[in-house]
Amino acid sequence: MTPQDASESRWSDLDRPPLNAPALRHALVRPGALWTSLDVVQETGSTNSDLTARAKELPEGAVLVAEEQTAGRGRLDRSWSAPARSGLFFSVLLRPGAGVPVDRWGWLPLLTGVAVATGLSRAAGVDTSLKWPNDLLVTVGGEERKAGGILAERAGEDAVVVGIGLNVTLRADELPVPAAGSLALADAISTDRETLLRAVLRSLEQWYVDWREAGGDPAASRLQETYAAGCATLGRSVRAELPGDRAVTGEAVAVDADGRLVLATEGGGREPVAAGDIVHLRPAAG
């Protein structure tokens, strides 16, 4: 390899070393654990799409990680992109089983948000809050910034693929939009991606197993109260942009038993929002 080739190598950024797949499998894939396989690919369009395509042939607990996604997706098919090895981009295959009613599967993206926030608090020392329904927020320079997102998709009749995208070492000059952030910009005590991935997957395993053993009951598993405690949307005046070009404005007052965001509207009404974009109109009450 010539010096010029070395300077242009995808591995030349020493601040962003590649993940060690064998070490991650050794730490996370073991008998009796939720995680049954863990694969790392250098580049793919979307880990969600790849895992969904293979869902029929894989057992629950398959994990697919990409060093770089070229066609990553968020909600409403929005694009998600970041430089190679600058974050964690991965998907997991879950099969809640007959013990969890399908109408409770909608809690999975919220559960994942709680698990990610819990894992990052332990491993990165970063206070991560949750914007309903699936955004991960950090504080950068006193401002809330989106550092990650979650996308859950059905994969056949009995499975769900949950994808997580998290900006880890993204620098200020690499931000796709001014409202974006990263763990590094939020002064994380660790940006080692292997440490963070292990912490997040262990946290997700614990929350998921507890929720499944409770039959998907968000109250019995303490998921509902924990989500509410970490939700940056509650207590705020928000605008919910709903399907069909309809919008509702009100104060976000609760997350109900179905995972819906409940808005207190003018005139004393209550409107549960099951899907839509939420715009924070003012800071949370201090």
C-alpha positions as CSV (number, residue, x, y, z in Angstrom):
1,M,0.0,0.0,0.0
2,T,1.4,3.4,-1.0
3,P,1.4,6.4,1.4
4,Q,-1.4,7.9,-0.8
5,D,-3.4,4.7,-0.6
6,A,-3.0,4.7,3.2
7,S,-4.2,8.2,3.5
8,E,-7.4,7.4,1.6
9,S,-8.0,4.1,3.4
10,R,-11.4,3.7,5.1
11,W,-9.4,2.7,8.2
12,S,-7.2,5.8,8.2
13,D,-9.2,7.6,10.9
14,L,-7.6,6.3,14.0
15,D,-10.4,7.9,16.2
16,R,-12.8,5.5,14.5
17,P,-11.5,1.9,14.7
18,P,-13.6,-0.9,13.3
19,L,-15.7,-3.1,15.6
20,N,-14.3,-6.4,16.8
21,A,-17.1,-8.9,15.9
22,P,-15.5,-12.0,17.6
23,A,-15.1,-10.0,20.8
24,L,-18.6,-8.8,20.7
25,R,-20.0,-12.3,20.1
26,H,-17.9,-13.6,22.9
27,A,-19.4,-11.0,25.3
28,L,-23.0,-11.2,24.2
29,V,-23.9,-14.5,22.5
30,R,-24.1,-17.2,25.1
31,P,-26.4,-20.1,26.0
32,G,-29.6,-18.9,27.6
33,A,-29.1,-15.3,26.5
34,L,-31.5,-13.4,24.2
35,W,-28.8,-12.6,21.6
36,T,-28.2,-15.7,19.4
37,S,-26.0,-14.3,16.7
38,L,-24.1,-11.1,16.0
39,D,-22.7,-10.1,12.6
40,V,-20.9,-7.0,11.6
41,V,-20.8,-5.9,8.0
42,Q,-18.7,-3.1,6.6
43,E,-21.4,-1.4,4.6
44,T,-25.0,-2.0,3.7
45,G,-28.0,-0.1,2.6
46,S,-30.1,-0.7,5.8
47,T,-29.7,-3.2,8.6
48,N,-33.4,-3.2,9.1
49,S,-34.1,-4.2,5.5
50,D,-31.4,-6.9,5.6
51,L,-32.6,-8.4,8.8
52,T,-36.2,-8.3,7.7
53,A,-35.4,-10.1,4.5
54,R,-33.8,-12.9,6.5
55,A,-36.3,-13.0,9.4
56,K,-37.9,-16.4,8.4
57,E,-34.5,-18.2,8.6
58,L,-33.2,-16.6,11.8
59,P,-34.1,-17.3,15.4
60,E,-35.0,-14.5,17.8
61,G,-32.0,-12.5,19.0
62,A,-30.2,-12.1,15.7
63,V,-28.2,-8.8,15.7
64,L,-26.9,-7.1,12.6
65,V,-24.4,-4.2,12.9
66,A,-23.1,-2.1,10.0
67,E,-20.0,0.1,10.1
68,E,-21.8,2.3,7.5
69,Q,-25.3,2.5,6.2
70,T,-25.9,4.0,2.7
71,A,-29.7,3.9,2.8
72,G,-30.5,4.1,6.5
73,R,-34.1,4.9,7.3
74,G,-36.0,6.7,10.0
75,R,-39.7,7.0,10.5
76,L,-41.8,8.0,7.4
77,D,-38.9,6.8,5.2
78,R,-36.7,9.7,6.1
79,S,-33.0,9.1,5.4
80,W,-30.4,8.6,8.0
81,S,-26.7,8.9,7.1
82,A,-23.4,9.3,8.9
83,P,-19.7,8.8,8.1
84,A,-18.4,5.2,8.4
85,R,-17.7,4.1,12.0
86,S,-18.9,7.4,13.4
87,G,-21.8,5.7,15.2
88,L,-23.7,2.6,16.1
89,F,-26.1,1.4,13.3
90,F,-27.7,-1.9,14.1
91,S,-30.9,-3.9,14.1
92,V,-32.2,-6.8,16.3
93,L,-34.8,-9.5,15.5
94,L,-37.4,-10.0,18.2
95,R,-40.3,-12.5,18.5
96,P,-42.5,-11.5,21.4
97,G,-44.4,-14.8,21.2
98,A,-48.0,-15.8,21.9
99,G,-47.6,-14.6,25.5
100,V,-47.6,-10.9,24.4
101,P,-50.7,-9.7,22.7
102,V,-50.0,-8.0,19.3
103,D,-51.7,-4.8,20.5
104,R,-48.8,-4.4,23.0
105,W,-46.1,-4.8,20.4
106,G,-46.3,-1.0,19.8
107,W,-44.4,-0.6,23.0
108,L,-41.2,-2.1,21.5
109,P,-39.8,1.2,20.1
110,L,-40.5,2.9,23.4
111,L,-38.9,0.0,25.3
112,T,-35.9,0.2,23.1
113,G,-35.6,3.9,23.8
114,V,-35.6,3.3,27.6
115,A,-33.0,0.5,27.1
116,V,-30.7,2.7,25.0
117,A,-31.0,5.6,27.5
118,T,-30.3,3.3,30.4
119,G,-27.3,1.7,28.7
120,L,-25.8,5.0,27.7
121,S,-26.2,6.4,31.2
122,R,-24.1,3.6,32.5
123,A,-21.5,3.3,29.8
124,A,-21.2,6.9,28.4
125,G,-22.2,9.0,31.4
126,V,-24.6,10.9,29.2
127,D,-28.1,11.9,30.2
128,T,-30.2,10.8,27.2
129,S,-33.8,11.8,27.1
130,L,-36.6,10.5,24.9
131,K,-38.7,12.5,22.5
132,W,-41.9,10.6,21.8
133,P,-42.1,8.3,20.1
134,N,-38.6,7.3,19.0
135,D,-35.9,10.0,19.1
136,L,-32.9,10.0,21.4
137,L,-31.9,13.4,22.7
138,V,-28.7,14.7,24.3
139,T,-27.7,18.1,25.5
140,V,-25.0,20.0,23.5
141,G,-24.0,23.5,24.6
142,G,-27.2,23.8,26.7
143,E,-29.4,22.8,23.7
144,E,-31.3,19.6,23.1
145,R,-30.0,17.8,20.0
146,K,-31.1,14.6,18.3
147,A,-28.4,12.0,18.6
148,G,-30.3,8.9,17.5
149,G,-33.5,7.3,16.5
150,I,-35.4,4.0,16.6
151,L,-37.4,2.3,13.9
152,A,-39.5,-0.8,14.5
153,E,-41.0,-2.8,11.6
154,R,-43.0,-6.0,11.4
155,A,-41.2,-8.9,9.8
156,G,-43.9,-11.5,9.0
157,E,-46.6,-12.6,11.4
158,D,-44.5,-13.3,14.5
159,A,-41.5,-11.0,14.4
160,V,-40.4,-7.4,14.8
161,V,-37.1,-5.9,13.6
162,V,-36.0,-2.9,15.7
163,G,-33.3,-0.7,14.3
164,I,-31.2,1.8,16.2
165,G,-29.0,4.6,14.8
166,L,-26.8,6.5,17.3
167,N,-24.3,9.2,16.5
168,V,-21.2,8.5,18.7
169,T,-18.2,10.5,17.4
170,L,-19.8,12.7,14.9
171,R,-18.0,16.1,14.9
172,A,-19.6,19.5,14.6
173,D,-18.6,19.9,11.0
174,E,-20.1,16.6,10.1
175,L,-23.6,17.2,11.5
176,P,-26.3,16.7,8.8
177,V,-28.5,19.4,10.3
178,P,-28.0,22.0,13.0
179,A,-30.4,20.1,15.4
180,A,-28.3,17.0,15.3
181,G,-25.9,15.9,18.0
182,S,-23.6,13.1,19.1
183,L,-22.3,11.5,22.3
184,A,-18.9,13.1,21.7
185,L,-20.5,16.6,21.4
186,A,-22.4,15.9,24.6
187,D,-19.1,15.2,26.5
188,A,-19.5,11.5,26.9
189,I,-17.0,9.9,29.2
190,S,-16.6,7.1,26.7
191,T,-17.1,6.9,22.9
192,D,-15.7,3.4,22.6
193,R,-18.3,1.8,20.3
194,E,-17.8,-1.7,21.5
195,T,-18.3,-0.7,25.1
196,L,-21.4,1.2,24.2
197,L,-22.9,-1.5,22.0
198,R,-22.4,-4.1,24.8
199,A,-24.1,-1.8,27.3
200,V,-27.0,-1.0,25.1
201,L,-27.7,-4.7,24.1
202,R,-27.4,-5.9,27.7
203,S,-29.9,-3.2,28.7
204,L,-32.2,-4.0,25.9
205,E,-32.1,-7.7,26.8
206,Q,-33.0,-7.0,30.4
207,W,-35.9,-4.6,29.6
208,Y,-37.3,-6.9,26.8
209,V,-37.2,-10.1,28.9
210,D,-38.9,-8.4,31.8
211,W,-41.6,-6.9,29.5
212,R,-42.2,-10.2,27.8
213,E,-42.4,-12.1,31.1
214,A,-45.0,-9.6,32.2
215,G,-47.1,-10.4,29.1
216,G,-46.2,-7.1,27.5
217,D,-47.9,-5.2,30.3
218,P,-46.2,-1.8,30.4
219,A,-47.3,-1.1,34.0
220,A,-46.3,-4.5,35.5
221,S,-42.9,-4.4,33.8
222,R,-42.4,-0.7,35.0
223,L,-41.8,0.3,31.4
224,Q,-44.6,2.9,31.3
225,E,-43.4,4.8,34.4
226,T,-39.8,4.6,33.4
227,Y,-40.5,5.9,29.9
228,A,-42.6,8.7,31.3
229,A,-39.8,9.7,33.7
230,G,-37.3,10.0,30.8
231,C,-39.6,11.5,28.2
232,A,-38.6,15.0,27.3
233,T,-41.9,15.5,25.5
234,L,-44.1,15.4,28.6
235,G,-45.0,18.7,30.2
236,R,-44.4,20.6,27.0
237,S,-46.6,22.4,24.6
238,V,-46.4,20.5,21.4
239,R,-47.8,20.2,17.9
240,A,-48.7,16.8,16.7
241,E,-48.6,16.6,12.9
242,L,-50.9,13.7,12.1
243,P,-51.6,11.5,9.0
244,G,-54.0,13.2,6.6
245,D,-52.4,16.6,7.0
246,R,-54.1,17.2,10.3
247,A,-52.4,18.9,13.3
248,V,-53.3,19.1,16.9
249,T,-51.7,21.5,19.5
250,G,-51.8,21.0,23.2
251,E,-49.8,20.1,26.3
252,A,-48.3,16.6,26.4
253,V,-49.6,15.2,29.7
254,A,-49.1,11.4,29.6
255,V,-48.2,8.3,27.8
256,D,-51.1,5.9,28.1
257,A,-51.2,2.2,28.5
258,D,-51.2,1.7,24.7
259,G,-48.0,3.9,24.3
260,R,-49.9,6.8,22.9
261,L,-49.0,10.4,23.7
262,V,-52.0,12.1,25.4
263,L,-52.4,15.8,24.6
264,A,-54.5,18.2,26.7
265,T,-56.1,20.5,24.1
266,E,-57.8,23.9,24.5
267,G,-61.2,23.5,26.1
268,G,-60.1,20.7,28.4
269,G,-60.2,17.9,25.9
270,R,-57.8,14.9,25.8
271,E,-56.5,13.6,22.5
272,P,-54.4,10.4,22.3
273,V,-51.9,10.4,19.5
274,A,-50.8,7.0,18.2
275,A,-48.7,8.1,15.3
276,G,-47.3,11.4,14.0
277,D,-44.5,13.9,14.1
278,I,-44.2,15.8,17.4
279,V,-42.8,19.3,17.4
280,H,-41.7,20.7,20.8
281,L,-43.0,24.3,21.0
282,R,-41.4,25.3,24.3
283,P,-38.9,23.9,26.7
284,A,-40.0,21.5,29.4
285,A,-41.3,23.0,32.6
286,G,-38.4,23.5,35.0
